[in-house]
Each structure stands twice: as C-alpha cells, then as structure tokens.
Amino acid sequence: YGSWSGTLAYFHILMTSAETQITEDHQISFARFLIILIYFYLLYEINEINVS
C-alpha cells in the first residue's frame, strides 16, 4: 500500500499540471498517464492472484 500512496501522489501531480497546462503535449502525457494507470492496475491484480 505504501507504493500505492506514492503512485497516487505522482498521479495527483500529473492531474494538477493538467489543469494548469492543457496543450496537445499534455494530451499525450494524459494518454501515457492512463496507460500507466492500467499497467499498475493489472500489476496489482496479478499480485493479488499470486498471493491468494
């Protein structure tokens, strides 16, 4: 859970910068953010399956 709080903090920084700077470059980084979010979610799901 410690890594999750750090990840959420990092995502919060990304989202905050999204509000202050909305450009095409930022849309690209937002898409990257979604990919990373899905990646972490799948990683979490796999870990849950391995634990149980």
Protein Blocks (a to p, Z undefined) as FASTA:
>chain_A
ZZmmmmmmmmmmmmmmmmmmccfklmmmmmmmmmmmmmmmmmmmmmmmmmZZ
